[in-house]
Amino acid sequence: MDTLYLILFLLILLMGSVTTYIYYLKEKKSELAAIKRGFCPKCHFKSIELSDQRSAGCCGPKMVTFVCKECGYTNTFSMHDSDCTI
């Protein structure tokens, strides 16, 4: 019976973690959509700018950091380019 409670607890914990991660990804997606339109997702002014861009090669993901000049919002996104020609 103790094993059943442990499995049930772990299952609930796993479901909660997956749900939280899905919510986090949806939030990041909406923030990136606002940034692509040129708006800061926090203060809604057109004051967002690209501050850093790093990549690990031609085929790897790009780490892109955006900063808002008005409110100080900062966020980093991992973007994948499909321009891999070898």
For each residue, the residues with C-beta under 8 A, 3 or more apart:
1: 4 5
2: 5 6
3: 6 7
4: 1 7 8
5: 1 2 8 9
6: 2 3 9 10
7: 3 4 10 11
8: 4 5 11 12
9: 5 6 12 13
10: 6 7 13 14
11: 7 8 14 15
12: 8 9 15 16
13: 9 10 16 17
14: 10 11 17 18
15: 11 12 18 19
16: 12 13 19 20
17: 13 14 20 21
18: 14 15 21 22
19: 15 16 22 23
20: 16 17 23 24
21: 17 18 24 25
22: 18 19 25 26
23: 19 20 26 27
24: 20 21 27 28
25: 21 22 28 29
26: 22 23 29 30
27: 23 24 30 31
28: 24 25 31 32 75 77
29: 25 26 32 33
30: 26 27 33 34 41
31: 27 28 34 35 41 75
32: 28 29 35 36 77
33: 29 30 36 37
34: 30 31 37 39 40 41 44
35: 31 32 38 39 40 41 48 66 75
36: 32 33
37: 33 34
38: 35 46 48
39: 34 35 44 45 46 48
40: 34 35 43 44 45 46 47 48 68 70 71 73
41: 30 31 34 35 44 73 75
42: 68 71 73
43: 40 47 68 70 71 73
44: 34 39 40 41
45: 39 40 68 70 71
46: 38 39 40
47: 40 43 68 69 70 71
48: 35 38 39 40 66 67 68 69 73
49: 66 67 68 69
50: 53 64 65 66
51: 65 66 67 74
52: 63 64 65 76
53: 50 62 63 64 65
54: 62 63
55: 58 60 61 62 63
56: 60 61
57: 60
58: 55 83 84
59: 81 84 86
60: 55 56 57
61: 55 56 78 79 80
62: 53 54 55 78 79 80 81
63: 52 53 54 55 76 77 78
64: 50 52 53 76 77 78 79
65: 50 51 52 53 74 75 76 77
66: 35 48 49 50 51 73 74 75 76 77
67: 48 49 51 72 73 74
68: 40 42 43 45 47 48 49 71 72 73 74
69: 47 48 49
70: 40 43 45 47
71: 40 42 43 45 47 68
72: 67 68
73: 40 41 42 43 48 66 67 68
74: 51 65 66 67 68
75: 28 31 35 41 65 66
76: 52 63 64 65 66
77: 28 32 63 64 65 66
78: 61 62 63 64
79: 61 62 64
80: 61 62
81: 59 62 84
82:
83: 58
84: 58 59 81
85:
86: 59
